[in-house]
């Protein structure tokens, strides 16, 4: 579990290290507010991928014989999430996640896909791992090996500091099963 008291203590230390007074009016409650925010935005760190899969394992049985080709797929696009880069603790924002899978006898409730993306992003992360985590959780829940996750995001470690390129975006593609084997199938989810 996230130790909010330790976060408060360390945020006070950061304020002091920056040369400010943590007891001045505008900062006196900042350590507590930051600790509360961190508990919220890093909630996913409290759970393994298997635990997230268990939390959102709401599927509906479906006739596997009705899925005869890769044209029978489910795609949820433009799920907005945010995360924090593990290298600088910088915000990854304008993050859009698209998830596709080919059902294998059962389908997952659509809102659960968004919840999985949100929870996987609520960790100190790199964008590549967010895609891999979402794919793994989707495979566990749906029983389908055929999962794709595409993420587009801006990284404040590139846009607001360092190289300072505000229009830079990063796209990652995590492909599993038939999506990995068939490049045309992977391209179809971007249409």
Secondary structure, 3 states (H helix, E strand, C coil): CCCHHHHHHHHHHHHHHCCCCCCCCCCCCHHHHHHHHHHHHCHHHHCCHHHHHHHCCCEEECCHHHCCCCCCCEEEEEEEEEEEECCCCCEEEEEEEEEEECCCCEEECHHHHHHHHHHHHCCEECHHHHHHHHHHHHHHHHCCCCEEEEEEEEEHHHHCCCCCCCCCCEEEEEECCHHHHCHHHHHHCCC
